[in-house]
């Protein structure tokens, strides 16, 4: 069997060092949600063309409206705590 702990100093595994190791609990939760959405925006189509020596620009604006729902799953969140509390 080869060296399995070659990046960890041997002193790390001493009894006094192992007693100094303390666990840390950081609570978190996962959230799932479904949201109904209504969104509105403005669309623009533009075109340019040249006839003879004259350049023309045409711009058409239109409203865009969409409705629907969106599912968001497994969003992780950790409560805001001070690091000294952890």
PDB file of N, CA, C and O in Angstrom:
ATOM      1  N   UNK A   1       0.851  -1.175   0.000  1.00  0.00           N
ATOM      2  CA  UNK A   1       0.000   0.000   0.000  1.00  0.00           C
ATOM      3  C   UNK A   1       0.892   1.232   0.000  1.00  0.00           C
ATOM      4  O   UNK A   1       1.823   1.322   0.801  1.00  0.00           O
ATOM      5  N   UNK A   2       0.617   2.194  -0.900  1.00  0.00           N
ATOM      6  CA  UNK A   2       1.423   3.400  -1.005  1.00  0.00           C
ATOM      7  C   UNK A   2       1.065   4.423   0.058  1.00  0.00           C
ATOM      8  O   UNK A   2       0.219   4.187   0.920  1.00  0.00           O
ATOM      9  N   UNK A   3       1.722   5.546  -0.025  1.00  0.00           N
ATOM     10  CA  UNK A   3       1.449   6.625   0.925  1.00  0.00           C
ATOM     11  C   UNK A   3       0.068   7.205   0.627  1.00  0.00           C
ATOM     12  O   UNK A   3      -0.190   7.676  -0.480  1.00  0.00           O
ATOM     13  N   UNK A   4      -0.810   7.167   1.617  1.00  0.00           N
ATOM     14  CA  UNK A   4      -2.153   7.700   1.406  1.00  0.00           C
ATOM     15  C   UNK A   4      -2.318   9.099   1.975  1.00  0.00           C
ATOM     16  O   UNK A   4      -3.277   9.792   1.634  1.00  0.00           O
ATOM     17  N   UNK A   5      -1.391   9.533   2.847  1.00  0.00           N
ATOM     18  CA  UNK A   5      -1.503  10.847   3.490  1.00  0.00           C
ATOM     19  C   UNK A   5      -0.266  11.687   3.200  1.00  0.00           C
ATOM     20  O   UNK A   5       0.242  12.352   4.104  1.00  0.00           O
ATOM     21  N   UNK A   6       0.212  11.677   2.024  1.00  0.00           N
ATOM     22  CA  UNK A   6       1.491  12.322   1.754  1.00  0.00           C
ATOM     23  C   UNK A   6       1.453  13.846   1.818  1.00  0.00           C
ATOM     24  O   UNK A   6       2.504  14.476   1.935  1.00  0.00           O
ATOM     25  N   UNK A   7       0.256  14.462   1.743  1.00  0.00           N
ATOM     26  CA  UNK A   7       0.178  15.921   1.816  1.00  0.00           C
ATOM     27  C   UNK A   7      -0.149  16.418   3.224  1.00  0.00           C
ATOM     28  O   UNK A   7      -0.220  17.627   3.446  1.00  0.00           O
ATOM     29  N   UNK A   8      -0.346  15.526   4.156  1.00  0.00           N
ATOM     30  CA  UNK A   8      -0.682  15.903   5.521  1.00  0.00           C
ATOM     31  C   UNK A   8       0.508  15.558   6.415  1.00  0.00           C
ATOM     32  O   UNK A   8       0.969  14.417   6.403  1.00  0.00           O
ATOM     33  N   UNK A   9       1.015  16.522   7.192  1.00  0.00           N
ATOM     34  CA  UNK A   9       2.151  16.233   8.071  1.00  0.00           C
ATOM     35  C   UNK A   9       1.772  15.195   9.135  1.00  0.00           C
ATOM     36  O   UNK A   9       0.622  15.139   9.572  1.00  0.00           O
ATOM     37  N   UNK A  10       2.728  14.391   9.541  1.00  0.00           N
ATOM     38  CA  UNK A  10       2.468  13.372  10.552  1.00  0.00           C
ATOM     39  C   UNK A  10       2.005  13.982  11.865  1.00  0.00           C
ATOM     40  O   UNK A  10       1.228  13.357  12.587  1.00  0.00           O
ATOM     41  N   UNK A  11       2.463  15.186  12.192  1.00  0.00           N
ATOM     42  CA  UNK A  11       2.075  15.836  13.444  1.00  0.00           C
ATOM     43  C   UNK A  11       0.568  16.131  13.485  1.00  0.00           C
ATOM     44  O   UNK A  11      -0.004  16.287  14.563  1.00  0.00           O
ATOM     45  N   UNK A  12      -0.063  16.204  12.326  1.00  0.00           N
ATOM     46  CA  UNK A  12      -1.495  16.488  12.268  1.00  0.00           C
ATOM     47  C   UNK A  12      -2.304  15.389  12.950  1.00  0.00           C
ATOM     48  O   UNK A  12      -3.370  15.657  13.506  1.00  0.00           O
ATOM     49  N   UNK A  13      -1.813  14.174  12.912  1.00  0.00           N
ATOM     50  CA  UNK A  13      -2.543  13.036  13.463  1.00  0.00           C
ATOM     51  C   UNK A  13      -2.206  12.757  14.924  1.00  0.00           C
ATOM     52  O   UNK A  13      -2.631  11.735  15.464  1.00  0.00           O
ATOM     53  N   UNK A  14      -1.466  13.624  15.564  1.00  0.00           N
ATOM     54  CA  UNK A  14      -1.158  13.419  16.980  1.00  0.00           C
ATOM     55  C   UNK A  14      -2.431  13.613  17.809  1.00  0.00           C
ATOM     56  O   UNK A  14      -3.345  14.319  17.384  1.00  0.00           O
ATOM     57  N   UNK A  15      -2.492  12.992  18.985  1.00  0.00           N
ATOM     58  CA  UNK A  15      -3.682  13.059  19.834  1.00  0.00           C
ATOM     59  C   UNK A  15      -4.015  14.492  20.220  1.00  0.00           C
ATOM     60  O   UNK A  15      -5.189  14.862  20.251  1.00  0.00           O
ATOM     61  N   UNK A  16      -3.014  15.299  20.512  1.00  0.00           N
ATOM     62  CA  UNK A  16      -3.283  16.684  20.915  1.00  0.00           C
ATOM     63  C   UNK A  16      -3.867  17.491  19.751  1.00  0.00           C
ATOM     64  O   UNK A  16      -4.720  18.352  19.967  1.00  0.00           O
ATOM     65  N   UNK A  17      -3.428  17.228  18.546  1.00  0.00           N
ATOM     66  CA  UNK A  17      -3.947  17.948  17.373  1.00  0.00           C
ATOM     67  C   UNK A  17      -5.387  17.505  17.068  1.00  0.00           C
ATOM     68  O   UNK A  17      -6.230  18.342  16.744  1.00  0.00           O
ATOM     69  N   UNK A  18      -5.670  16.224  17.168  1.00  0.00           N
ATOM     70  CA  UNK A  18      -7.017  15.727  16.886  1.00  0.00           C
ATOM     71  C   UNK A  18      -8.038  16.263  17.887  1.00  0.00           C
ATOM     72  O   UNK A  18      -9.206  16.433  17.538  1.00  0.00           O
ATOM     73  N   UNK A  19      -7.619  16.531  19.125  1.00  0.00           N
ATOM     74  CA  UNK A  19      -8.528  17.092  20.124  1.00  0.00           C
ATOM     75  C   UNK A  19      -8.910  18.529  19.798  1.00  0.00           C
ATOM     76  O   UNK A  19      -9.949  19.008  20.254  1.00  0.00           O
ATOM     77  N   UNK A  20      -8.084  19.227  19.014  1.00  0.00           N
ATOM     78  CA  UNK A  20      -8.352  20.619  18.663  1.00  0.00           C
ATOM     79  C   UNK A  20      -9.373  20.746  17.522  1.00  0.00           C
ATOM     80  O   UNK A  20      -9.920  21.827  17.307  1.00  0.00           O
ATOM     81  N   UNK A  21      -9.631  19.670  16.802  1.00  0.00           N
ATOM     82  CA  UNK A  21     -10.547  19.728  15.668  1.00  0.00           C
ATOM     83  C   UNK A  21     -11.976  19.812  16.195  1.00  0.00           C
ATOM     84  O   UNK A  21     -12.396  18.999  17.019  1.00  0.00           O
ATOM     85  N   UNK A  22     -12.710  20.799  15.710  1.00  0.00           N
ATOM     86  CA  UNK A  22     -14.075  21.042  16.146  1.00  0.00           C
ATOM     87  C   UNK A  22     -14.983  21.026  14.918  1.00  0.00           C
ATOM     88  O   UNK A  22     -14.646  21.602  13.883  1.00  0.00           O
ATOM     89  N   UNK A  23     -16.128  20.367  15.036  1.00  0.00           N
ATOM     90  CA  UNK A  23     -17.100  20.347  13.949  1.00  0.00           C
ATOM     91  C   UNK A  23     -17.824  21.678  13.831  1.00  0.00           C
ATOM     92  O   UNK A  23     -17.884  22.443  14.793  1.00  0.00           O
ATOM     93  N   UNK A  24     -18.362  21.950  12.677  1.00  0.00           N
ATOM     94  CA  UNK A  24     -19.070  23.187  12.415  1.00  0.00           C
ATOM     95  C   UNK A  24     -20.374  22.842  11.721  1.00  0.00           C
ATOM     96  O   UNK A  24     -20.373  22.191  10.676  1.00  0.00           O
ATOM     97  N   UNK A  25     -21.484  23.271  12.295  1.00  0.00           N
ATOM     98  CA  UNK A  25     -22.797  23.005  11.717  1.00  0.00           C
ATOM     99  C   UNK A  25     -23.312  24.283  11.060  1.00  0.00           C
ATOM    100  O   UNK A  25     -23.488  25.302  11.728  1.00  0.00           O
ATOM    101  N   UNK A  26     -23.547  24.227   9.776  1.00  0.00           N
ATOM    102  CA  UNK A  26     -24.119  25.353   9.039  1.00  0.00           C
ATOM    103  C   UNK A  26     -25.445  24.892   8.440  1.00  0.00           C
ATOM    104  O   UNK A  26     -25.456  24.180   7.436  1.00  0.00           O
ATOM    105  N   UNK A  27     -26.546  25.288   9.041  1.00  0.00           N
ATOM    106  CA  UNK A  27     -27.844  24.831   8.528  1.00  0.00           C
ATOM    107  C   UNK A  27     -28.154  25.456   7.171  1.00  0.00           C
ATOM    108  O   UNK A  27     -27.715  26.565   6.867  1.00  0.00           O
ATOM    109  N   UNK A  28     -28.906  24.735   6.376  1.00  0.00           N
ATOM    110  CA  UNK A  28     -29.377  25.254   5.100  1.00  0.00           C
ATOM    111  C   UNK A  28     -30.664  24.526   4.755  1.00  0.00           C
ATOM    112  O   UNK A  28     -30.992  23.506   5.360  1.00  0.00           O
ATOM    113  N   UNK A  29     -31.380  25.046   3.796  1.00  0.00           N
ATOM    114  CA  UNK A  29     -32.565  24.358   3.331  1.00  0.00           C
ATOM    115  C   UNK A  29     -32.658  24.484   1.822  1.00  0.00           C
ATOM    116  O   UNK A  29     -32.036  25.354   1.214  1.00  0.00           O
ATOM    117  N   UNK A  30     -33.451  23.595   1.229  1.00  0.00           N
ATOM    118  CA  UNK A  30     -33.709  23.621  -0.201  1.00  0.00           C
ATOM    119  C   UNK A  30     -35.151  24.074  -0.412  1.00  0.00           C
ATOM    120  O   UNK A  30     -36.056  23.632   0.297  1.00  0.00           O
ATOM    121  N   UNK A  31     -35.360  24.946  -1.374  1.00  0.00           N
ATOM    122  CA  UNK A  31     -36.699  25.475  -1.634  1.00  0.00           C
ATOM    123  C   UNK A  31     -37.131  25.121  -3.051  1.00  0.00           C
ATOM    124  O   UNK A  31     -36.326  25.125  -3.982  1.00  0.00           O
ATOM    125  N   UNK A  32     -38.405  24.818  -3.194  1.00  0.00           N
ATOM    126  CA  UNK A  32     -39.047  24.618  -4.490  1.00  0.00           C
ATOM    127  C   UNK A  32     -40.196  25.613  -4.563  1.00  0.00           C
ATOM    128  O   UNK A  32     -40.860  25.871  -3.560  1.00  0.00           O
ATOM    129  N   UNK A  33     -40.429  26.165  -5.726  1.00  0.00           N
ATOM    130  CA  UNK A  33     -41.541  27.103  -5.866  1.00  0.00           C
ATOM    131  C   UNK A  33     -42.053  27.100  -7.295  1.00  0.00           C
ATOM    132  O   UNK A  33     -41.350  26.712  -8.228  1.00  0.00           O
ATOM    133  N   UNK A  34     -43.276  27.536  -7.442  1.00  0.00           N
ATOM    134  CA  UNK A  34     -43.879  27.770  -8.745  1.00  0.00           C
ATOM    135  C   UNK A  34     -44.391  29.203  -8.733  1.00  0.00           C
ATOM    136  O   UNK A  34     -45.080  29.613  -7.800  1.00  0.00           O
ATOM    137  N   UNK A  35     -44.057  29.951  -9.756  1.00  0.00           N
ATOM    138  CA  UNK A  35     -44.455  31.357  -9.810  1.00  0.00           C
ATOM    139  C   UNK A  35     -45.220  31.629 -11.099  1.00  0.00           C
ATOM    140  O   UNK A  35     -44.843  31.147 -12.167  1.00  0.00           O
ATOM    141  N   UNK A  36     -46.293  32.399 -10.993  1.00  0.00           N
ATOM    142  CA  UNK A  36     -47.019  32.877 -12.170  1.00  0.00           C
ATOM    143  C   UNK A  36     -46.357  34.175 -12.608  1.00  0.00           C
ATOM    144  O   UNK A  36     -46.074  35.043 -11.783  1.00  0.00           O
ATOM    145  N   UNK A  37     -46.111  34.305 -13.909  1.00  0.00           N
ATOM    146  CA  UNK A  37     -45.419  35.497 -14.397  1.00  0.00           C
ATOM    147  C   UNK A  37     -46.225  36.176 -15.505  1.00  0.00           C
ATOM    148  O   UNK A  37     -46.885  35.519 -16.310  1.00  0.00           O
ATOM    149  N   UNK A  38     -46.155  37.484 -15.524  1.00  0.00           N
ATOM    150  CA  UNK A  38     -46.660  38.328 -16.606  1.00  0.00           C
ATOM    151  C   UNK A  38     -45.510  39.244 -16.971  1.00  0.00           C
ATOM    152  O   UNK A  38     -44.954  39.924 -16.108  1.00  0.00           O
ATOM    153  N   UNK A  39     -45.156  39.265 -18.232  1.00  0.00           N
ATOM    154  CA  UNK A  39     -44.034  40.107 -18.653  1.00  0.00           C
ATOM    155  C   UNK A  39     -44.446  40.889 -19.904  1.00  0.00           C
ATOM    156  O   UNK A  39     -45.150  40.377 -20.774  1.00  0.00           O
ATOM    157  N   UNK A  40     -43.993  42.125 -19.968  1.00  0.00           N
ATOM    158  CA  UNK A  40     -44.301  42.984 -21.110  1.00  0.00           C
ATOM    159  C   UNK A  40     -43.009  43.660 -21.557  1.00  0.00           C
ATOM    160  O   UNK A  40     -42.137  43.958 -20.742  1.00  0.00           O
ATOM    161  N   UNK A  41     -42.900  43.893 -22.844  1.00  0.00           N
ATOM    162  CA  UNK A  41     -41.715  44.549 -23.376  1.00  0.00           C
ATOM    163  C   UNK A  41     -42.013  45.197 -24.721  1.00  0.00           C
ATOM    164  O   UNK A  41     -43.150  45.186 -25.193  1.00  0.00           O
ATOM    165  N   UNK A  42     -40.990  45.753 -25.321  1.00  0.00           N
ATOM    166  CA  UNK A  42     -41.124  46.425 -26.611  1.00  0.00           C
ATOM    167  C   UNK A  42     -40.189  45.749 -27.602  1.00  0.00           C
ATOM    168  O   UNK A  42     -39.014  45.527 -27.308  1.00  0.00           O
ATOM    169  N   UNK A  43     -40.715  45.426 -28.774  1.00  0.00           N
ATOM    170  CA  UNK A  43     -39.901  44.860 -29.848  1.00  0.00           C
ATOM    171  C   UNK A  43     -39.694  45.888 -30.935  1.00  0.00           C
ATOM    172  O   UNK A  43     -40.550  46.741 -31.168  1.00  0.00           O
ATOM    173  N   UNK A  44     -38.553  45.805 -31.603  1.00  0.00           N
ATOM    174  CA  UNK A  44     -38.241  46.744 -32.689  1.00  0.00           C
ATOM    175  C   UNK A  44     -37.694  45.954 -33.867  1.00  0.00           C
ATOM    176  O   UNK A  44     -36.742  45.186 -33.729  1.00  0.00           O
ATOM    177  N   UNK A  45     -38.306  46.154 -35.024  1.00  0.00           N
ATOM    178  CA  UNK A  45     -37.758  45.632 -36.281  1.00  0.00           C
ATOM    179  C   UNK A  45     -37.301  46.841 -37.089  1.00  0.00           C
ATOM    180  O   UNK A  45     -38.034  47.822 -37.217  1.00  0.00           O
ATOM    181  N   UNK A  46     -36.117  46.771 -37.620  1.00  0.00           N
ATOM    182  CA  UNK A  46     -35.648  47.885 -38.453  1.00  0.00           C
ATOM    183  C   UNK A  46     -34.994  47.330 -39.712  1.00  0.00           C
ATOM    184  O   UNK A  46     -34.429  46.237 -39.715  1.00  0.00           O
ATOM    185  N   UNK A  47     -35.085  48.097 -40.755  1.00  0.00           N
ATOM    186  CA  UNK A  47     -34.410  47.723 -41.994  1.00  0.00           C
ATOM    187  C   UNK A  47     -33.954  48.980 -42.718  1.00  0.00           C
ATOM    188  O   UNK A  47     -34.533  50.054 -42.555  1.00  0.00           O
ATOM    189  N   UNK A  48     -32.923  48.831 -43.507  1.00  0.00           N
ATOM    190  CA  UNK A  48     -32.340  49.940 -44.267  1.00  0.00           C
ATOM    191  C   UNK A  48     -32.148  49.474 -45.708  1.00  0.00           C
ATOM    192  O   UNK A  48     -31.714  48.348 -45.947  1.00  0.00           O
ATOM    193  N   UNK A  49     -32.470  50.338 -46.660  1.00  0.00           N
ATOM    194  CA  UNK A  49     -32.230  50.015 -48.055  1.00  0.00           C
ATOM    195  C   UNK A  49     -31.915  51.289 -48.823  1.00  0.00           C
ATOM    196  O   UNK A  49     -32.227  52.394 -48.378  1.00  0.00           O
ATOM    197  N   UNK A  50     -31.307  51.121 -49.957  1.00  0.00           N
ATOM    198  CA  UNK A  50     -30.893  52.258 -50.793  1.00  0.00           C
ATOM    199  C   UNK A  50     -31.563  52.114 -52.155  1.00  0.00           C
ATOM    200  O   UNK A  50     -31.496  51.062 -52.790  1.00  0.00           O
ATOM    201  N   UNK A  51     -32.205  53.184 -52.584  1.00  0.00           N
ATOM    202  CA  UNK A  51     -32.777  53.254 -53.922  1.00  0.00           C
ATOM    203  C   UNK A  51     -32.162  54.469 -54.603  1.00  0.00           C
ATOM    204  O   UNK A  51     -32.391  55.605 -54.188  1.00  0.00           O
ATOM    205  N   UNK A  52     -31.393  54.225 -55.633  1.00  0.00           N
ATOM    206  CA  UNK A  52     -30.697  55.330 -56.287  1.00  0.00           C
ATOM    207  C   UNK A  52     -29.682  55.928 -55.330  1.00  0.00           C
ATOM    208  O   UNK A  52     -28.832  55.217 -54.793  1.00  0.00           O
ATOM    209  N   UNK A  53     -29.768  57.242 -55.115  1.00  0.00           N
ATOM    210  CA  UNK A  53     -28.865  57.921 -54.191  1.00  0.00           C
ATOM    211  C   UNK A  53     -29.511  58.184 -52.830  1.00  0.00           C
ATOM    212  O   UNK A  53     -28.965  58.928 -52.015  1.00  0.00           O
ATOM    213  N   UNK A  54     -30.661  57.581 -52.588  1.00  0.00           N
ATOM    214  CA  UNK A  54     -31.399  57.840 -51.349  1.00  0.00           C
ATOM    215  C   UNK A  54     -31.360  56.586 -50.465  1.00  0.00           C
ATOM    216  O   UNK A  54     -31.633  55.474 -50.917  1.00  0.00           O
ATOM    217  N   UNK A  55     -31.014  56.803 -49.195  1.00  0.00           N
ATOM    218  CA  UNK A  55     -30.997  55.706 -48.222  1.00  0.00           C
ATOM    219  C   UNK A  55     -32.241  55.815 -47.345  1.00  0.00           C
ATOM    220  O   UNK A  55     -32.520  56.880 -46.793  1.00  0.00           O
ATOM    221  N   UNK A  56     -32.976  54.738 -47.217  1.00  0.00           N
ATOM    222  CA  UNK A  56     -34.201  54.714 -46.436  1.00  0.00           C
ATOM    223  C   UNK A  56     -34.013  53.862 -45.184  1.00  0.00           C
ATOM    224  O   UNK A  56     -33.307  52.853 -45.192  1.00  0.00           O
ATOM    225  N   UNK A  57     -34.664  54.298 -44.114  1.00  0.00           N
ATOM    226  CA  UNK A  57     -34.674  53.545 -42.854  1.00  0.00           C
ATOM    227  C   UNK A  57     -36.130  53.342 -42.456  1.00  0.00           C
ATOM    228  O   UNK A  57     -36.923  54.283 -42.466  1.00  0.00           O
ATOM    229  N   UNK A  58     -36.470  52.121 -42.110  1.00  0.00           N
ATOM    230  CA  UNK A  58     -37.814  51.830 -41.640  1.00  0.00           C
ATOM    231  C   UNK A  58     -37.704  51.146 -40.279  1.00  0.00           C
ATOM    232  O   UNK A  58     -36.916  50.219 -40.092  1.00  0.00           O
ATOM    233  N   UNK A  59     -38.505  51.623 -39.342  1.00  0.00           N
ATOM    234  CA  UNK A  59     -38.476  51.043 -37.995  1.00  0.00           C
ATOM    235  C   UNK A  59     -39.906  50.778 -37.560  1.00  0.00           C
ATOM    236  O   UNK A  59     -40.761  51.660 -37.632  1.00  0.00           O
ATOM    237  N   UNK A  60     -40.161  49.550 -37.106  1.00  0.00           N
ATOM    238  CA  UNK A  60     -41.478  49.176 -36.608  1.00  0.00           C
ATOM    239  C   UNK A  60     -41.339  48.760 -35.149  1.00  0.00           C
ATOM    240  O   UNK A  60     -40.536  47.890 -34.814  1.00  0.00           O
ATOM    241  N   UNK A  61     -42.126  49.388 -34.288  1.00  0.00           N
ATOM    242  CA  UNK A  61     -42.138  49.048 -32.864  1.00  0.00           C
ATOM    243  C   UNK A  61     -43.430  48.311 -32.549  1.00  0.00           C
ATOM    244  O   UNK A  61     -44.480  48.603 -33.123  1.00  0.00           O
ATOM    245  N   UNK A  62     -43.346  47.367 -31.645  1.00  0.00           N
ATOM    246  CA  UNK A  62     -44.529  46.634 -31.235  1.00  0.00           C
ATOM    247  C   UNK A  62     -44.387  46.188 -29.787  1.00  0.00           C
ATOM    248  O   UNK A  62     -43.284  46.030 -29.266  1.00  0.00           O
ATOM    249  N   UNK A  63     -45.536  45.990 -29.158  1.00  0.00           N
ATOM    250  CA  UNK A  63     -45.574  45.548 -27.769  1.00  0.00           C
ATOM    251  C   UNK A  63     -45.535  44.023 -27.730  1.00  0.00           C
ATOM    252  O   UNK A  63     -46.117  43.350 -28.580  1.00  0.00           O
ATOM    253  N   UNK A  64     -44.837  43.495 -26.726  1.00  0.00           N
ATOM    254  CA  UNK A  64     -44.772  42.054 -26.504  1.00  0.00           C
ATOM    255  C   UNK A  64     -45.307  41.782 -25.109  1.00  0.00           C
ATOM    256  O   UNK A  64     -44.873  42.403 -24.139  1.00  0.00           O
ATOM    257  N   UNK A  65     -46.237  40.865 -25.010  1.00  0.00           N
ATOM    258  CA  UNK A  65     -46.774  40.457 -23.715  1.00  0.00           C
ATOM    259  C   UNK A  65     -46.793  38.948 -23.654  1.00  0.00           C
ATOM    260  O   UNK A  65     -47.213  38.279 -24.598  1.00  0.00           O
ATOM    261  N   UNK A  66     -46.331  38.414 -22.528  1.00  0.00           N
ATOM    262  CA  UNK A  66     -46.321  36.962 -22.323  1.00  0.00           C
ATOM    263  C   UNK A  66     -46.792  36.665 -20.913  1.00  0.00           C
ATOM    264  O   UNK A  66     -46.557  37.437 -19.984  1.00  0.00           O
ATOM    265  N   UNK A  67     -47.457  35.541 -20.772  1.00  0.00           N
ATOM    266  CA  UNK A  67     -47.900  35.074 -19.472  1.00  0.00           C
ATOM    267  C   UNK A  67     -47.535  33.593 -19.356  1.00  0.00           C
ATOM    268  O   UNK A  67     -47.478  32.873 -20.353  1.00  0.00           O
ATOM    269  N   UNK A  68     -47.294  33.161 -18.138  1.00  0.00           N
ATOM    270  CA  UNK A  68     -46.981  31.751 -17.946  1.00  0.00           C
ATOM    271  C   UNK A  68     -46.631  31.469 -16.504  1.00  0.00           C
ATOM    272  O   UNK A  68     -46.895  32.270 -15.607  1.00  0.00           O
ATOM    273  N   UNK A  69     -46.037  30.326 -16.306  1.00  0.00           N
ATOM    274  CA  UNK A  69     -45.576  29.959 -14.967  1.00  0.00           C
ATOM    275  C   UNK A  69     -44.189  29.351 -15.085  1.00  0.00           C
ATOM    276  O   UNK A  69     -43.797  28.855 -16.141  1.00  0.00           O
ATOM    277  N   UNK A  70     -43.468  29.399 -14.000  1.00  0.00           N
ATOM    278  CA  UNK A  70     -42.111  28.874 -13.976  1.00  0.00           C
ATOM    279  C   UNK A  70     -41.934  28.063 -12.698  1.00  0.00           C
ATOM    280  O   UNK A  70     -42.359  28.482 -11.621  1.00  0.00           O
ATOM    281  N   UNK A  71     -41.305  26.907 -12.826  1.00  0.00           N
ATOM    282  CA  UNK A  71     -40.984  26.051 -11.679  1.00  0.00           C
ATOM    283  C   UNK A  71     -39.496  26.182 -11.382  1.00  0.00           C
ATOM    284  O   UNK A  71     -38.657  26.051 -12.273  1.00  0.00           O
ATOM    285  N   UNK A  72     -39.185  26.439 -10.126  1.00  0.00           N
ATOM    286  CA  UNK A  72     -37.797  26.518  -9.680  1.00  0.00           C
ATOM    287  C   UNK A  72     -37.636  25.491  -8.571  1.00  0.00           C
ATOM    288  O   UNK A  72     -38.361  25.528  -7.577  1.00  0.00           O
ATOM    289  N   UNK A  73     -36.691  24.578  -8.736  1.00  0.00           N
ATOM    290  CA  UNK A  73     -36.524  23.484  -7.784  1.00  0.00           C
ATOM    291  C   UNK A  73     -35.117  23.453  -7.201  1.00  0.00           C
ATOM    292  O   UNK A  73     -34.139  23.792  -7.868  1.00  0.00           O
ATOM    293  N   UNK A  74     -35.041  23.048  -5.967  1.00  0.00           N
ATOM    294  CA  UNK A  74     -33.785  22.779  -5.258  1.00  0.00           C
ATOM    295  C   UNK A  74     -32.865  24.003  -5.172  1.00  0.00           C
ATOM    296  O   UNK A  74     -31.669  23.910  -5.449  1.00  0.00           O
ATOM    297  N   UNK A  75     -33.428  25.132  -4.792  1.00  0.00           N
ATOM    298  CA  UNK A  75     -32.627  26.335  -4.572  1.00  0.00           C
ATOM    299  C   UNK A  75     -32.115  26.278  -3.134  1.00  0.00           C
ATOM    300  O   UNK A  75     -32.905  26.263  -2.190  1.00  0.00           O
ATOM    301  N   UNK A  76     -30.797  26.247  -2.972  1.00  0.00           N
ATOM    302  CA  UNK A  76     -30.203  26.156  -1.636  1.00  0.00           C
ATOM    303  C   UNK A  76     -30.098  27.537  -1.013  1.00  0.00           C
ATOM    304  O   UNK A  76     -29.782  28.517  -1.688  1.00  0.00           O
ATOM    305  N   UNK A  77     -30.366  27.600   0.281  1.00  0.00           N
ATOM    306  CA  UNK A  77     -30.258  28.857   0.992  1.00  0.00           C
ATOM    307  C   UNK A  77     -29.694  28.579   2.374  1.00  0.00           C
ATOM    308  O   UNK A  77     -30.089  27.620   3.037  1.00  0.00           O
ATOM    309  N   UNK A  78     -28.781  29.412   2.794  1.00  0.00           N
ATOM    310  CA  UNK A  78     -28.200  29.307   4.119  1.00  0.00           C
ATOM    311  C   UNK A  78     -28.598  30.547   4.897  1.00  0.00           C
ATOM    312  O   UNK A  78     -28.428  31.659   4.395  1.00  0.00           O
ATOM    313  N   UNK A  79     -29.121  30.396   6.105  1.00  0.00           N
ATOM    314  CA  UNK A  79     -29.510  31.583   6.864  1.00  0.00           C
ATOM    315  C   UNK A  79     -28.313  32.495   7.127  1.00  0.00           C
ATOM    316  O   UNK A  79     -27.185  32.024   7.271  1.00  0.00           O
ATOM    317  N   UNK A  80     -28.562  33.779   7.187  1.00  0.00           N
ATOM    318  CA  UNK A  80     -27.494  34.743   7.469  1.00  0.00           C
ATOM    319  C   UNK A  80     -27.161  34.694   8.957  1.00  0.00           C
ATOM    320  O   UNK A  80     -27.983  35.028   9.810  1.00  0.00           O
ATOM    321  N   UNK A  81     -25.943  34.274   9.239  1.00  0.00           N
ATOM    322  CA  UNK A  81     -25.482  34.232  10.640  1.00  0.00           C
ATOM    323  C   UNK A  81     -24.082  34.842  10.695  1.00  0.00           C
ATOM    324  O   UNK A  81     -23.338  34.831   9.714  1.00  0.00           O
ATOM    325  N   UNK A  82     -23.755  35.364  11.847  1.00  0.00           N
ATOM    326  CA  UNK A  82     -22.389  35.883  12.021  1.00  0.00           C
ATOM    327  C   UNK A  82     -21.448  34.697  12.117  1.00  0.00           C
ATOM    328  O   UNK A  82     -21.820  33.649  12.645  1.00  0.00           O
ATOM    329  N   UNK A  83     -20.230  34.852  11.609  1.00  0.00           N
ATOM    330  CA  UNK A  83     -19.280  33.744  11.642  1.00  0.00           C
ATOM    331  C   UNK A  83     -18.896  33.364  13.055  1.00  0.00           C
ATOM    332  O   UNK A  83     -18.508  32.220  13.296  1.00  0.00           O
ATOM    333  N   UNK A  84     -18.993  34.307  14.018  1.00  0.00           N
ATOM    334  CA  UNK A  84     -18.668  33.985  15.400  1.00  0.00           C
ATOM    335  C   UNK A  84     -19.752  33.109  16.018  1.00  0.00           C
ATOM    336  O   UNK A  84     -19.502  32.429  17.013  1.00  0.00           O
ATOM    337  N   UNK A  85     -20.964  33.118  15.436  1.00  0.00           N
ATOM    338  CA  UNK A  85     -22.054  32.265  15.917  1.00  0.00           C
ATOM    339  C   UNK A  85     -21.916  30.834  15.398  1.00  0.00           C
ATOM    340  O   UNK A  85     -22.465  29.900  15.983  1.00  0.00           O
ATOM    341  N   UNK A  86     -21.193  30.671  14.317  1.00  0.00           N
ATOM    342  CA  UNK A  86     -21.113  29.351  13.689  1.00  0.00           C
ATOM    343  C   UNK A  86     -20.218  28.415  14.438  1.00  0.00           C
ATOM    344  O   UNK A  86     -20.049  27.265  14.032  1.00  0.00           O
TER     345      UNK A  86
END
